[in-house]
Amino acid sequence: MKPMLSLLALGATLAAASALANDADLDRAILEVQNQWAHINYELPSSQKIDAFEALEKQEAGLAQHYPDRAEPLIWRGITLSSMAGVKGGLGALGLAKQARSQLEAAIKLDPKALQGSAETSLGTLYYKVPGWPIGFGNDDKAEAYLKQALQINPSGIDPNYFYADFLFDQHRYPEAMQALERAQAATPRPNRPIADKGRHHEIDKLMAEIREKAGDTMKSAER
């Protein structure tokens, strides 16, 4: 029996090593996708973004097919489709937004905490960016619920706090929005994502300025 047990143990060890190798390969692929997305979103001119996002989305679709039980490729496919919808704009973007929603919902079913709640952050953002019925599926209540779920998973993260602030700004809840932006501003830098962090901080500064401009005396009294 001992040789058989040894063979079983060896098989389990090899399977575990293979799983770790696959995890490492996926981590590298996701980091590459993240950095490509940041380059497209923050550094390319608008005229080049759609083609670049389309190429990235095809790469993400391949990853999703190769790792069918992992949420990360689905999350980034959803983020990229959402970004394409934002660049395209208008009614033509609604189909892309629906595809993005489908990918993000599938990711949450696989692993709701993957990438620190990025699926919930992105899905919540979609729900307040997309027009409501009868044109689209936008829903402010669902948006806030998903964004709050993301903050439960990653309360000090730069992205969930920024997008929750953007939602609150859209709702004219300016003091709450400013508090969320301050949390986003204080987030620990992500060492492997310098382009994304730089771009997001620029967006934080811009939204803070817009809040101060729109809220005026209300914000001043709240800050005191």
C-alpha positions as CSV (number, residue, x, y, z in Angstrom):
1,M,0.0,0.0,0.0
2,K,2.9,2.4,0.7
3,P,4.0,2.7,-3.0
4,M,0.4,3.5,-4.0
5,L,0.1,6.1,-1.2
6,S,3.4,7.6,-2.4
7,L,2.1,7.8,-5.9
8,L,-1.1,9.5,-4.7
9,A,0.9,12.0,-2.7
10,L,3.1,12.7,-5.7
11,G,0.1,13.2,-7.9
12,A,-1.4,15.6,-5.4
13,T,1.9,17.5,-5.1
14,L,2.2,17.8,-8.9
15,A,-1.4,19.0,-9.2
16,A,-0.8,21.6,-6.5
17,A,2.3,22.8,-8.3
18,S,0.5,23.0,-11.6
19,A,-2.3,25.1,-10.0
20,L,0.2,27.5,-8.5
21,A,1.9,27.8,-11.9
22,N,-1.5,28.5,-13.5
23,D,-2.2,31.1,-10.8
24,A,1.1,32.8,-11.4
25,D,0.5,32.9,-15.2
26,L,-2.9,34.4,-14.7
27,D,-1.6,37.0,-12.3
28,R,1.0,38.1,-14.8
29,A,-1.6,38.2,-17.6
30,I,-4.0,40.3,-15.5
31,L,-1.3,42.7,-14.5
32,E,-0.5,43.1,-18.2
33,V,-4.1,43.7,-19.0
34,Q,-4.4,46.3,-16.2
35,N,-1.4,48.2,-17.4
36,Q,-2.6,48.1,-21.1
37,W,-6.0,49.4,-20.0
38,A,-4.4,52.3,-18.0
39,H,-2.2,53.2,-21.0
40,I,-5.3,53.2,-23.3
41,N,-7.6,55.0,-20.9
42,Y,-5.2,57.7,-19.7
43,E,-2.5,58.1,-22.3
44,L,-3.9,57.5,-25.8
45,P,-5.8,60.2,-27.7
46,S,-9.6,59.6,-28.0
47,S,-9.3,58.8,-31.7
48,Q,-7.2,55.7,-30.9
49,K,-9.1,54.4,-27.9
50,I,-11.9,52.4,-29.5
51,D,-9.5,50.3,-31.6
52,A,-7.1,49.7,-28.7
53,F,-9.9,48.7,-26.3
54,E,-11.3,46.3,-28.9
55,A,-7.9,44.6,-29.2
56,L,-7.6,44.4,-25.4
57,E,-11.1,43.0,-25.1
58,K,-10.3,40.2,-27.5
59,Q,-7.2,39.4,-25.4
60,E,-9.4,39.3,-22.2
61,A,-11.9,37.0,-24.0
62,G,-9.1,34.6,-24.7
63,L,-8.1,34.7,-21.0
64,A,-11.7,34.1,-19.9
65,Q,-11.8,31.0,-22.2
66,H,-8.5,29.7,-20.9
67,Y,-9.5,30.2,-17.3
68,P,-13.2,29.5,-17.2
69,D,-13.4,29.1,-13.4
70,R,-11.7,32.4,-12.6
71,A,-13.4,35.8,-12.2
72,E,-10.5,38.1,-13.0
73,P,-10.6,37.9,-16.8
74,L,-14.4,38.4,-16.7
75,I,-13.9,41.5,-14.5
76,W,-11.4,43.1,-16.8
77,R,-13.4,42.2,-19.9
78,G,-16.4,44.0,-18.2
79,I,-14.2,47.0,-17.4
80,T,-12.9,47.3,-20.9
81,L,-16.4,46.9,-22.5
82,S,-17.6,49.6,-20.1
83,S,-14.7,51.9,-21.1
84,M,-15.5,51.3,-24.8
85,A,-19.1,52.3,-24.1
86,G,-18.0,55.5,-22.4
87,V,-15.8,56.4,-25.3
88,K,-18.5,55.6,-27.9
89,G,-21.3,57.3,-26.1
90,G,-24.9,57.6,-27.2
91,L,-27.4,54.8,-27.8
92,G,-24.7,52.9,-29.7
93,A,-22.9,52.3,-26.4
94,L,-25.9,50.5,-24.7
95,G,-25.1,47.2,-26.3
96,L,-21.5,47.4,-25.0
97,A,-22.8,48.3,-21.5
98,K,-25.1,45.3,-21.5
99,Q,-22.2,43.0,-22.5
100,A,-20.2,44.5,-19.7
101,R,-23.0,43.9,-17.2
102,S,-23.2,40.3,-18.2
103,Q,-19.4,39.8,-17.7
104,L,-19.4,41.5,-14.3
105,E,-22.4,39.5,-13.1
106,A,-20.8,36.3,-14.1
107,A,-17.6,37.3,-12.3
108,I,-19.5,38.0,-9.1
109,K,-21.1,34.5,-9.2
110,L,-17.6,33.0,-9.5
111,D,-15.9,35.1,-6.8
112,P,-17.5,38.2,-5.4
113,K,-14.3,39.3,-3.7
114,A,-12.0,38.9,-6.7
115,L,-9.7,41.8,-7.4
116,Q,-10.9,43.4,-4.1
117,G,-14.5,43.9,-5.3
118,S,-13.7,45.4,-8.7
119,A,-16.7,43.7,-10.2
120,E,-19.1,45.3,-7.7
121,T,-17.4,48.7,-8.3
122,S,-17.7,48.5,-12.0
123,L,-21.2,47.1,-12.0
124,G,-22.4,49.9,-9.6
125,T,-20.8,52.4,-11.9
126,L,-22.6,51.0,-14.9
127,Y,-25.9,51.3,-13.1
128,Y,-25.6,55.0,-12.5
129,K,-23.9,55.8,-15.8
130,V,-26.4,54.0,-18.1
131,P,-29.8,55.7,-18.8
132,G,-32.7,54.3,-16.9
133,W,-35.9,52.7,-18.3
134,P,-37.2,52.7,-21.0
135,I,-33.9,53.4,-22.8
136,G,-31.5,51.4,-20.6
137,F,-31.0,49.5,-17.4
138,G,-29.7,52.3,-15.2
139,N,-30.9,52.2,-11.6
140,D,-29.5,54.4,-8.9
141,D,-30.6,52.2,-6.0
142,K,-28.8,49.2,-7.6
143,A,-25.8,51.5,-8.2
144,E,-25.5,52.5,-4.6
145,A,-26.0,48.9,-3.4
146,Y,-23.2,47.6,-5.5
147,L,-20.9,50.4,-4.7
148,K,-21.4,49.9,-1.0
149,Q,-20.7,46.2,-1.4
150,A,-17.4,47.1,-3.1
151,L,-16.6,49.4,-0.1
152,Q,-17.3,46.6,2.3
153,I,-14.7,44.5,0.5
154,N,-12.2,47.2,0.0
155,P,-13.0,50.2,2.3
156,S,-9.9,52.2,1.7
157,G,-9.3,51.4,-2.0
158,I,-8.9,54.3,-4.4
159,D,-11.3,53.0,-7.0
160,P,-14.4,52.1,-4.9
161,N,-14.1,55.4,-3.0
162,Y,-13.7,57.4,-6.2
163,F,-16.6,55.9,-8.0
164,Y,-18.8,56.1,-4.9
165,A,-17.9,59.8,-4.7
166,D,-18.8,60.2,-8.4
167,F,-22.1,58.6,-7.8
168,L,-22.8,60.8,-4.7
169,F,-21.8,63.9,-6.8
170,D,-24.3,62.8,-9.4
171,Q,-26.9,62.7,-6.6
172,H,-25.9,66.2,-5.4
173,R,-24.8,64.7,-2.0
174,Y,-21.7,66.9,-2.0
175,P,-20.4,66.5,1.6
176,E,-20.6,62.7,1.4
177,A,-18.9,62.8,-2.0
178,M,-16.0,64.9,-0.7
179,Q,-15.5,62.5,2.2
180,A,-15.3,59.6,-0.2
181,L,-12.8,61.5,-2.3
182,E,-10.6,62.2,0.7
183,R,-10.5,58.5,1.4
184,A,-9.6,57.8,-2.2
185,Q,-6.9,60.4,-2.1
186,A,-5.4,58.8,1.0
187,A,-5.4,55.3,-0.5
188,T,-2.1,53.3,-0.4
189,P,-0.4,53.6,-3.8
190,R,-0.5,50.4,-6.0
191,P,3.1,49.7,-6.8
192,N,2.4,47.8,-10.0
193,R,-0.1,50.3,-11.4
194,P,1.5,53.8,-11.5
195,I,-0.3,55.0,-14.6
196,A,-3.7,54.0,-13.2
197,D,-3.0,55.7,-9.9
198,K,-1.7,58.9,-11.6
199,G,-4.8,59.0,-13.8
200,R,-7.2,58.3,-11.0
201,H,-5.6,61.0,-8.7
202,H,-6.1,63.5,-11.6
203,E,-9.8,62.5,-11.7
204,I,-10.0,62.9,-7.9
205,D,-8.6,66.4,-8.1
206,K,-10.9,67.3,-10.9
207,L,-14.0,66.1,-9.1
208,M,-13.0,67.8,-5.9
209,A,-12.8,71.1,-7.8
210,E,-16.2,70.5,-9.3
211,I,-17.8,69.8,-5.9
212,R,-16.3,73.0,-4.5
213,E,-17.6,75.0,-7.5
214,K,-21.1,73.5,-7.4
215,A,-21.6,73.3,-3.6
216,G,-20.1,76.6,-2.8
217,D,-21.0,77.8,0.7
218,T,-22.6,74.5,1.6
219,M,-19.2,72.8,1.3
220,K,-17.4,75.5,3.2
221,S,-19.7,75.2,6.2
222,A,-19.5,71.4,6.1
223,E,-15.7,71.6,6.0
224,R,-15.7,73.9,9.1
